[in-house]
Amino acid sequence: MLYRSCYADRTKAWCVQNNHQVVSSVSGESWPMEPQEVRQQFEEWARIERANHAKAHPEYKFSP
């Protein structure tokens, strides 16, 4: 989610179609092409975000 959010502005500038579905699709295709260092950085940020969310909302339980 963090990667998609960061990548959205760049994707919108490149794509003719400027909707959420296209942005998500292009972001998803680009993720495996990113260098390992970039992927590791986003994974670390995601771990930090999960920890912060757990501290802020200790009773939260995902339920679809």
Buried (B, 14 or more C-beta within 10 A) or exposed (E): EEBBEEBBEEBBEEEEEEEEEBBBBBBEEBBEEBEEEEBEBBEEEEEEEEEEEEEEEEEEEEEE
